[in-house]
Amino acid sequence: MALLERVSTLLRANLNDLIDKAEDPEKLLKQLVLDMENQLMQVKTQVAIALADEHLLEKKRKEHEDGEAEWKRKAELAVRKGDDGLARAALERSLSAKGMAAGFAQQLEDQKTEVETLKTALRNLDQKLAETRSRCELMIAESRRARVVGRAQKAREVIAKKEGDSSIARMKSKIAGDEARNAASREMMDGDAVEARFAKLEREEQIDALLQNLKEQHAKSA
């Protein structure tokens, strides 16, 4: 679905790359958070709709299963009364209801899969949004501080130039700017490393669970 594709794009967004390419990093970060909030609301709506459809399919499946059982009961009654024609008609209805129940059961399974997919996307996006909010606040603060530092450095450069020491002032400005960028880069790399470690742990846990399930199935069949 287009909605899940948009969510996937947001989840894969690399803040460092986006900021490097942005003319106004603060504006871009705020827009990214806004986009995530909008997509989160859309996914929540889709989850609610999908759950409603799931309940409807379950209701239809149950109705047809009950219909199958009811027509079987009527067929048995007709047999007891010696009316084979009526019994055959009831069995025909029972088979039809059984087919419809099976069709709705398959649709129900497909719908459950879609619901789980949407729920997973919702959880991931909600987590990413919370993380992005925090990181954006930090980066915006860093950006504002860098601008303040930059203005201060420029002011010192003007003073130094007047004092005949502009070259030293420029060097100090460059060093301060490099330190600010390095600090921001280290912050982002640390955050990405933590994410990668948790992703690896979750993957290993999933594989362990699948392996244990296979072992249990093998033990049962042995």
C-alpha atoms as an extended CHARMM CRD file, in Angstrom:
* protein
*
       222  EXT
         1         1  MET       CA              0.0000000000        0.0000000000        0.0000000000  PROA      1               0.0000000000
         2         2  ALA       CA              1.0910000000        3.5440000000       -0.6940000000  PROA      2               0.0000000000
         3         3  LEU       CA              0.6030000000        4.4250000000        2.9800000000  PROA      3               0.0000000000
         4         4  LEU       CA              3.0010000000        1.7050000000        4.1530000000  PROA      4               0.0000000000
         5         5  GLU       CA              5.5100000000        2.7350000000        1.4910000000  PROA      5               0.0000000000
         6         6  ARG       CA              5.4480000000        6.2970000000        2.8360000000  PROA      6               0.0000000000
         7         7  VAL       CA              5.8530000000        4.9900000000        6.3820000000  PROA      7               0.0000000000
         8         8  SER       CA              8.7680000000        2.8080000000        5.2800000000  PROA      8               0.0000000000
         9         9  THR       CA             10.4220000000        5.8340000000        3.6780000000  PROA      9               0.0000000000
        10        10  LEU       CA             10.0960000000        7.8020000000        6.9070000000  PROA      10              0.0000000000
        11        11  LEU       CA             11.4900000000        4.9200000000        8.9610000000  PROA      11              0.0000000000
        12        12  ARG       CA             14.5230000000        4.6960000000        6.6830000000  PROA      12              0.0000000000
        13        13  ALA       CA             15.1450000000        8.4350000000        6.7450000000  PROA      13              0.0000000000
        14        14  ASN       CA             18.7120000000        9.2760000000        7.7090000000  PROA      14              0.0000000000
        15        15  LEU       CA             18.6830000000       12.5270000000        9.6380000000  PROA      15              0.0000000000
        16        16  ASN       CA             22.3560000000       13.2120000000        9.0760000000  PROA      16              0.0000000000
        17        17  ASP       CA             22.0340000000       12.9380000000        5.3030000000  PROA      17              0.0000000000
        18        18  LEU       CA             18.9010000000       15.0730000000        5.2690000000  PROA      18              0.0000000000
        19        19  ILE       CA             20.4900000000       17.7860000000        7.3800000000  PROA      19              0.0000000000
        20        20  ASP       CA             23.6350000000       17.8410000000        5.2650000000  PROA      20              0.0000000000
        21        21  LYS       CA             21.5350000000       18.5360000000        2.1710000000  PROA      21              0.0000000000
        22        22  ALA       CA             19.1640000000       21.0340000000        3.7730000000  PROA      22              0.0000000000
        23        23  GLU       CA             19.4860000000       24.7760000000        3.4270000000  PROA      23              0.0000000000
        24        24  ASP       CA             17.4820000000       25.2420000000        6.6430000000  PROA      24              0.0000000000
        25        25  PRO       CA             18.0800000000       22.1890000000        8.9300000000  PROA      25              0.0000000000
        26        26  GLU       CA             15.7410000000       23.4210000000       11.6670000000  PROA      26              0.0000000000
        27        27  LYS       CA             12.8540000000       23.8560000000        9.2370000000  PROA      27              0.0000000000
        28        28  LEU       CA             13.5130000000       20.4450000000        7.7000000000  PROA      28              0.0000000000
        29        29  LEU       CA             13.5640000000       18.6870000000       11.0810000000  PROA      29              0.0000000000
        30        30  LYS       CA             10.2830000000       20.2830000000       12.1290000000  PROA      30              0.0000000000
        31        31  GLN       CA              8.7110000000       19.2750000000        8.8100000000  PROA      31              0.0000000000
        32        32  LEU       CA              9.9630000000       15.7000000000        9.2360000000  PROA      32              0.0000000000
        33        33  VAL       CA              8.3080000000       15.4330000000       12.6460000000  PROA      33              0.0000000000
        34        34  LEU       CA              5.0900000000       16.8970000000       11.2170000000  PROA      34              0.0000000000
        35        35  ASP       CA              5.1180000000       14.3700000000        8.3560000000  PROA      35              0.0000000000
        36        36  MET       CA              5.5900000000       11.5190000000       10.8250000000  PROA      36              0.0000000000
        37        37  GLU       CA              2.7200000000       12.7590000000       12.9850000000  PROA      37              0.0000000000
        38        38  ASN       CA              0.4350000000       12.9370000000        9.9380000000  PROA      38              0.0000000000
        39        39  GLN       CA              1.4090000000        9.4510000000        8.7810000000  PROA      39              0.0000000000
        40        40  LEU       CA              0.9360000000        8.1150000000       12.3100000000  PROA      40              0.0000000000
        41        41  MET       CA             -2.6450000000        9.3960000000       12.3670000000  PROA      41              0.0000000000
        42        42  GLN       CA             -3.3120000000        7.8050000000        8.9700000000  PROA      42              0.0000000000
        43        43  VAL       CA             -1.9080000000        4.4540000000       10.0840000000  PROA      43              0.0000000000
        44        44  LYS       CA             -4.0180000000        4.5910000000       13.2680000000  PROA      44              0.0000000000
        45        45  THR       CA             -7.0940000000        5.1920000000       11.1160000000  PROA      45              0.0000000000
        46        46  GLN       CA             -6.1870000000        2.2980000000        8.8200000000  PROA      46              0.0000000000
        47        47  VAL       CA             -5.6680000000       -0.0150000000       11.7930000000  PROA      47              0.0000000000
        48        48  ALA       CA             -9.1350000000        0.8710000000       13.1270000000  PROA      48              0.0000000000
        49        49  ILE       CA            -10.7170000000        0.2440000000        9.6940000000  PROA      49              0.0000000000
        50        50  ALA       CA             -8.8370000000       -3.0320000000        9.2450000000  PROA      50              0.0000000000
        51        51  LEU       CA             -9.9420000000       -4.2420000000       12.6990000000  PROA      51              0.0000000000
        52        52  ALA       CA            -13.5630000000       -3.3800000000       11.9000000000  PROA      52              0.0000000000
        53        53  ASP       CA            -13.3090000000       -5.3470000000        8.6350000000  PROA      53              0.0000000000
        54        54  GLU       CA            -11.7670000000       -8.2540000000       10.5330000000  PROA      54              0.0000000000
        55        55  HSD       CA            -14.6940000000       -8.3450000000       12.9690000000  PROA      55              0.0000000000
        56        56  LEU       CA            -17.1510000000       -8.2110000000       10.0630000000  PROA      56              0.0000000000
        57        57  LEU       CA            -15.4490000000      -11.1260000000        8.2770000000  PROA      57              0.0000000000
        58        58  GLU       CA            -15.4500000000      -13.1290000000       11.4990000000  PROA      58              0.0000000000
        59        59  LYS       CA            -19.1680000000      -12.4750000000       11.8840000000  PROA      59              0.0000000000
        60        60  LYS       CA            -19.8700000000      -13.5800000000        8.2930000000  PROA      60              0.0000000000
        61        61  ARG       CA            -17.7820000000      -16.7190000000        8.7140000000  PROA      61              0.0000000000
        62        62  LYS       CA            -19.6580000000      -17.6190000000       11.8980000000  PROA      62              0.0000000000
        63        63  GLU       CA            -23.0230000000      -17.0020000000       10.2210000000  PROA      63              0.0000000000
        64        64  HSD       CA            -22.2250000000      -19.3770000000        7.3620000000  PROA      64              0.0000000000
        65        65  GLU       CA            -20.7940000000      -22.0140000000        9.7050000000  PROA      65              0.0000000000
        66        66  ASP       CA            -24.0090000000      -21.8380000000       11.7390000000  PROA      66              0.0000000000
        67        67  GLY       CA            -25.9630000000      -22.0440000000        8.4640000000  PROA      67              0.0000000000
        68        68  GLU       CA            -24.0680000000      -25.1670000000        7.4580000000  PROA      68              0.0000000000
        69        69  ALA       CA            -24.8730000000      -26.8250000000       10.7870000000  PROA      69              0.0000000000
        70        70  GLU       CA            -28.5370000000      -25.7610000000       10.6060000000  PROA      70              0.0000000000
        71        71  TRP       CA            -29.0430000000      -27.1710000000        7.1000000000  PROA      71              0.0000000000
        72        72  LYS       CA            -27.4000000000      -30.4290000000        8.1660000000  PROA      72              0.0000000000
        73        73  ARG       CA            -29.8610000000      -30.6250000000       11.0420000000  PROA      73              0.0000000000
        74        74  LYS       CA            -32.7430000000      -30.0750000000        8.6300000000  PROA      74              0.0000000000
        75        75  ALA       CA            -31.3800000000      -32.7400000000        6.2840000000  PROA      75              0.0000000000
        76        76  GLU       CA            -31.2940000000      -35.2010000000        9.1800000000  PROA      76              0.0000000000
        77        77  LEU       CA            -34.8780000000      -34.2940000000       10.0390000000  PROA      77              0.0000000000
        78        78  ALA       CA            -35.9660000000      -34.8810000000        6.4300000000  PROA      78              0.0000000000
        79        79  VAL       CA            -34.2480000000      -38.2780000000        6.4130000000  PROA      79              0.0000000000
        80        80  ARG       CA            -36.0100000000      -39.2710000000        9.6020000000  PROA      80              0.0000000000
        81        81  LYS       CA            -39.3050000000      -38.2830000000        7.9680000000  PROA      81              0.0000000000
        82        82  GLY       CA            -38.4540000000      -40.3010000000        4.8770000000  PROA      82              0.0000000000
        83        83  ASP       CA            -38.2730000000      -37.2720000000        2.5290000000  PROA      83              0.0000000000
        84        84  ASP       CA            -35.0490000000      -37.8610000000        0.5790000000  PROA      84              0.0000000000
        85        85  GLY       CA            -35.7540000000      -35.0460000000       -1.8680000000  PROA      85              0.0000000000
        86        86  LEU       CA            -36.0420000000      -32.5140000000        0.9020000000  PROA      86              0.0000000000
        87        87  ALA       CA            -32.9560000000      -33.9820000000        2.5640000000  PROA      87              0.0000000000
        88        88  ARG       CA            -30.9380000000      -33.5660000000       -0.6460000000  PROA      88              0.0000000000
        89        89  ALA       CA            -32.0670000000      -29.9510000000       -0.9550000000  PROA      89              0.0000000000
        90        90  ALA       CA            -31.0190000000      -29.2830000000        2.6410000000  PROA      90              0.0000000000
        91        91  LEU       CA            -27.6410000000      -30.9100000000        2.0680000000  PROA      91              0.0000000000
        92        92  GLU       CA            -27.1620000000      -28.7510000000       -1.0330000000  PROA      92              0.0000000000
        93        93  ARG       CA            -27.7680000000      -25.6750000000        1.0950000000  PROA      93              0.0000000000
        94        94  SER       CA            -25.3890000000      -27.0240000000        3.7460000000  PROA      94              0.0000000000
        95        95  LEU       CA            -22.5940000000      -27.5040000000        1.2160000000  PROA      95              0.0000000000
        96        96  SER       CA            -23.1290000000      -24.0140000000       -0.1450000000  PROA      96              0.0000000000
        97        97  ALA       CA            -22.9360000000      -22.5330000000        3.3570000000  PROA      97              0.0000000000
        98        98  LYS       CA            -19.7730000000      -24.5550000000        4.0150000000  PROA      98              0.0000000000
        99        99  GLY       CA            -18.1370000000      -23.1380000000        0.8900000000  PROA      99              0.0000000000
       100       100  MET       CA            -19.0500000000      -19.6090000000        1.8600000000  PROA      100             0.0000000000
       101       101  ALA       CA            -17.7130000000      -20.1790000000        5.3880000000  PROA      101             0.0000000000
       102       102  ALA       CA            -14.4120000000      -21.4150000000        3.9520000000  PROA      102             0.0000000000
       103       103  GLY       CA            -14.1960000000      -18.3650000000        1.6900000000  PROA      103             0.0000000000
       104       104  PHE       CA            -14.7830000000      -15.9710000000        4.5540000000  PROA      104             0.0000000000
       105       105  ALA       CA            -12.2950000000      -17.9210000000        6.6990000000  PROA      105             0.0000000000
       106       106  GLN       CA             -9.5890000000      -17.3560000000        4.0730000000  PROA      106             0.0000000000
       107       107  GLN       CA            -10.4560000000      -13.6800000000        3.8090000000  PROA      107             0.0000000000
       108       108  LEU       CA            -10.3240000000      -13.4820000000        7.5900000000  PROA      108             0.0000000000
       109       109  GLU       CA             -6.7970000000      -14.9200000000        7.6670000000  PROA      109             0.0000000000
       110       110  ASP       CA             -5.6620000000      -12.4650000000        5.0080000000  PROA      110             0.0000000000
       111       111  GLN       CA             -7.2540000000       -9.6180000000        6.9380000000  PROA      111             0.0000000000
       112       112  LYS       CA             -5.5310000000      -10.6780000000       10.1620000000  PROA      112             0.0000000000
       113       113  THR       CA             -2.2030000000      -10.5980000000        8.3400000000  PROA      113             0.0000000000
       114       114  GLU       CA             -2.9420000000       -7.0860000000        7.0850000000  PROA      114             0.0000000000
       115       115  VAL       CA             -3.9680000000       -5.9510000000       10.5650000000  PROA      115             0.0000000000
       116       116  GLU       CA             -0.7180000000       -7.2550000000       12.0480000000  PROA      116             0.0000000000
       117       117  THR       CA              1.2740000000       -5.5400000000        9.2930000000  PROA      117             0.0000000000
       118       118  LEU       CA             -0.4420000000       -2.2420000000       10.0500000000  PROA      118             0.0000000000
       119       119  LYS       CA             -0.0040000000       -2.6800000000       13.8000000000  PROA      119             0.0000000000
       120       120  THR       CA              3.7100000000       -3.3470000000       13.3160000000  PROA      120             0.0000000000
       121       121  ALA       CA              4.0380000000       -0.2700000000       11.1130000000  PROA      121             0.0000000000
       122       122  LEU       CA              2.1790000000        1.7650000000       13.7360000000  PROA      122             0.0000000000
       123       123  ARG       CA              4.4700000000        0.6050000000       16.5540000000  PROA      123             0.0000000000
       124       124  ASN       CA              7.6050000000        1.2370000000       14.5030000000  PROA      124             0.0000000000
       125       125  LEU       CA              6.4710000000        4.6690000000       13.3770000000  PROA      125             0.0000000000
       126       126  ASP       CA              5.4000000000        5.6450000000       16.8910000000  PROA      126             0.0000000000
       127       127  GLN       CA              8.8130000000        4.6290000000       18.2250000000  PROA      127             0.0000000000
       128       128  LYS       CA             10.6170000000        6.3990000000       15.3870000000  PROA      128             0.0000000000
       129       129  LEU       CA              8.5430000000        9.5240000000       15.9650000000  PROA      129             0.0000000000
       130       130  ALA       CA              9.4180000000        9.6580000000       19.6610000000  PROA      130             0.0000000000
       131       131  GLU       CA             13.0690000000        9.1120000000       18.8570000000  PROA      131             0.0000000000
       132       132  THR       CA             13.0590000000       11.6770000000       16.0590000000  PROA      132             0.0000000000
       133       133  ARG       CA             11.3980000000       14.2800000000       18.2740000000  PROA      133             0.0000000000
       134       134  SER       CA             14.1610000000       13.9150000000       20.8590000000  PROA      134             0.0000000000
       135       135  ARG       CA             16.9300000000       13.9320000000       18.2980000000  PROA      135             0.0000000000
       136       136  CYS       CA             15.4080000000       16.8950000000       16.4840000000  PROA      136             0.0000000000
       137       137  GLU       CA             15.2080000000       18.8920000000       19.6870000000  PROA      137             0.0000000000
       138       138  LEU       CA             18.8740000000       18.1530000000       20.3110000000  PROA      138             0.0000000000
       139       139  MET       CA             19.9200000000       19.0050000000       16.7570000000  PROA      139             0.0000000000
       140       140  ILE       CA             17.8680000000       22.1850000000       16.6970000000  PROA      140             0.0000000000
       141       141  ALA       CA             19.5210000000       23.2440000000       19.9560000000  PROA      141             0.0000000000
       142       142  GLU       CA             22.9220000000       22.3960000000       18.4610000000  PROA      142             0.0000000000
       143       143  SER       CA             22.0840000000       24.3490000000       15.3140000000  PROA      143             0.0000000000
       144       144  ARG       CA             20.9770000000       27.3980000000       17.2860000000  PROA      144             0.0000000000
       145       145  ARG       CA             24.0250000000       27.2160000000       19.5110000000  PROA      145             0.0000000000
       146       146  ALA       CA             26.2510000000       26.9130000000       16.4520000000  PROA      146             0.0000000000
       147       147  ARG       CA             24.6610000000       30.0650000000       14.9990000000  PROA      147             0.0000000000
       148       148  VAL       CA             25.2360000000       31.9180000000       18.2490000000  PROA      148             0.0000000000
       149       149  VAL       CA             28.8270000000       30.7070000000       18.3150000000  PROA      149             0.0000000000
       150       150  GLY       CA             29.2010000000       31.7240000000       14.6890000000  PROA      150             0.0000000000
       151       151  ARG       CA             27.9320000000       35.2220000000       15.3540000000  PROA      151             0.0000000000
       152       152  ALA       CA             30.2230000000       35.5040000000       18.3420000000  PROA      152             0.0000000000
       153       153  GLN       CA             33.1510000000       34.3330000000       16.2720000000  PROA      153             0.0000000000
       154       154  LYS       CA             32.3750000000       36.8420000000       13.5590000000  PROA      154             0.0000000000
       155       155  ALA       CA             32.2290000000       39.5920000000       16.1510000000  PROA      155             0.0000000000
       156       156  ARG       CA             35.6100000000       38.5130000000       17.5050000000  PROA      156             0.0000000000
       157       157  GLU       CA             36.9760000000       38.4090000000       13.9630000000  PROA      157             0.0000000000
       158       158  VAL       CA             35.9210000000       41.9950000000       13.4100000000  PROA      158             0.0000000000
       159       159  ILE       CA             37.5840000000       43.0350000000       16.6500000000  PROA      159             0.0000000000
       160       160  ALA       CA             40.6780000000       40.9830000000       15.8580000000  PROA      160             0.0000000000
       161       161  LYS       CA             40.8630000000       42.4630000000       12.3890000000  PROA      161             0.0000000000
       162       162  LYS       CA             40.8070000000       45.9080000000       13.8540000000  PROA      162             0.0000000000
       163       163  GLU       CA             43.5670000000       44.8440000000       16.1890000000  PROA      163             0.0000000000
       164       164  GLY       CA             45.5670000000       43.3670000000       13.3240000000  PROA      164             0.0000000000
       165       165  ASP       CA             45.0110000000       39.7800000000       14.5030000000  PROA      165             0.0000000000
       166       166  SER       CA             42.2950000000       38.5970000000       12.1040000000  PROA      166             0.0000000000
       167       167  SER       CA             44.1380000000       35.4120000000       11.0800000000  PROA      167             0.0000000000
       168       168  ILE       CA             44.1120000000       34.0540000000       14.6330000000  PROA      168             0.0000000000
       169       169  ALA       CA             40.4150000000       34.8800000000       15.0200000000  PROA      169             0.0000000000
       170       170  ARG       CA             39.5680000000       33.0050000000       11.8300000000  PROA      170             0.0000000000
       171       171  MET       CA             41.4810000000       29.9810000000       13.0590000000  PROA      171             0.0000000000
       172       172  LYS       CA             39.5980000000       30.0020000000       16.3610000000  PROA      172             0.0000000000
       173       173  SER       CA             36.2970000000       30.2750000000       14.4930000000  PROA      173             0.0000000000
       174       174  LYS       CA             37.1780000000       27.3080000000       12.2940000000  PROA      174             0.0000000000
       175       175  ILE       CA             38.2000000000       25.2030000000       15.2910000000  PROA      175             0.0000000000
       176       176  ALA       CA             34.9710000000       26.0320000000       17.1550000000  PROA      176             0.0000000000
       177       177  GLY       CA             32.9010000000       25.1610000000       14.1000000000  PROA      177             0.0000000000
       178       178  ASP       CA             34.7390000000       21.8730000000       13.5850000000  PROA      178             0.0000000000
       179       179  GLU       CA             34.2540000000       20.9330000000       17.2340000000  PROA      179             0.0000000000
       180       180  ALA       CA             30.5120000000       21.6170000000       17.0570000000  PROA      180             0.0000000000
       181       181  ARG       CA             30.1370000000       19.5100000000       13.9110000000  PROA      181             0.0000000000
       182       182  ASN       CA             32.2060000000       16.6870000000       15.3550000000  PROA      182             0.0000000000
       183       183  ALA       CA             30.1440000000       16.6570000000       18.5510000000  PROA      183             0.0000000000
       184       184  ALA       CA             26.8930000000       16.4970000000       16.5890000000  PROA      184             0.0000000000
       185       185  SER       CA             28.2660000000       13.7270000000       14.3690000000  PROA      185             0.0000000000
       186       186  ARG       CA             29.3610000000       11.6510000000       17.3690000000  PROA      186             0.0000000000
       187       187  GLU       CA             25.9200000000       12.0600000000       18.9530000000  PROA      187             0.0000000000
       188       188  MET       CA             24.1770000000       10.8040000000       15.8260000000  PROA      188             0.0000000000
       189       189  MET       CA             26.5900000000        7.8930000000       15.3110000000  PROA      189             0.0000000000
       190       190  ASP       CA             26.1000000000        6.7560000000       18.9110000000  PROA      190             0.0000000000
       191       191  GLY       CA             22.3200000000        6.7950000000       18.4290000000  PROA      191             0.0000000000
       192       192  ASP       CA             22.5680000000        4.7890000000       15.2020000000  PROA      192             0.0000000000
       193       193  ALA       CA             24.9020000000        2.2270000000       16.8520000000  PROA      193             0.0000000000
       194       194  VAL       CA             22.4100000000        1.6250000000       19.6760000000  PROA      194             0.0000000000
       195       195  GLU       CA             19.6200000000        1.1070000000       17.1470000000  PROA      195             0.0000000000
       196       196  ALA       CA             21.7100000000       -1.3950000000       15.2220000000  PROA      196             0.0000000000
       197       197  ARG       CA             22.5450000000       -3.3740000000       18.3700000000  PROA      197             0.0000000000
       198       198  PHE       CA             18.8860000000       -3.5940000000       19.4220000000  PROA      198             0.0000000000
       199       199  ALA       CA             17.8750000000       -4.6070000000       15.8970000000  PROA      199             0.0000000000
       200       200  LYS       CA             20.4730000000       -7.4000000000       15.9910000000  PROA      200             0.0000000000
       201       201  LEU       CA             19.2610000000       -8.6080000000       19.4080000000  PROA      201             0.0000000000
       202       202  GLU       CA             15.6360000000       -8.6620000000       18.2280000000  PROA      202             0.0000000000
       203       203  ARG       CA             16.6280000000      -10.5750000000       15.0830000000  PROA      203             0.0000000000
       204       204  GLU       CA             18.5700000000      -13.1650000000       17.0700000000  PROA      204             0.0000000000
       205       205  GLU       CA             15.6630000000      -13.5720000000       19.4760000000  PROA      205             0.0000000000
       206       206  GLN       CA             13.2840000000      -14.1670000000       16.5560000000  PROA      206             0.0000000000
       207       207  ILE       CA             15.6200000000      -16.7820000000       15.0510000000  PROA      207             0.0000000000
       208       208  ASP       CA             15.9600000000      -18.5400000000       18.4590000000  PROA      208             0.0000000000
       209       209  ALA       CA             12.1640000000      -18.7310000000       18.7490000000  PROA      209             0.0000000000
       210       210  LEU       CA             11.8090000000      -20.1880000000       15.2380000000  PROA      210             0.0000000000
       211       211  LEU       CA             14.5550000000      -22.7470000000       15.9240000000  PROA      211             0.0000000000
       212       212  GLN       CA             12.9210000000      -23.8060000000       19.1790000000  PROA      212             0.0000000000
       213       213  ASN       CA              9.5720000000      -24.1950000000       17.3840000000  PROA      213             0.0000000000
       214       214  LEU       CA             11.1860000000      -26.4270000000       14.7350000000  PROA      214             0.0000000000
       215       215  LYS       CA             12.7910000000      -28.5600000000       17.4320000000  PROA      215             0.0000000000
       216       216  GLU       CA              9.4620000000      -28.9810000000       19.2220000000  PROA      216             0.0000000000
       217       217  GLN       CA              7.7130000000      -29.9560000000       15.9940000000  PROA      217             0.0000000000
       218       218  HSD       CA             10.4520000000      -32.4930000000       15.2390000000  PROA      218             0.0000000000
       219       219  ALA       CA             10.1960000000      -33.9480000000       18.7390000000  PROA      219             0.0000000000
       220       220  LYS       CA              6.4170000000      -34.3700000000       18.3680000000  PROA      220             0.0000000000
       221       221  SER       CA              6.7290000000      -36.1240000000       15.0030000000  PROA      221             0.0000000000
       222       222  ALA       CA              9.5850000000      -38.3820000000       16.1810000000  PROA      222             0.0000000000
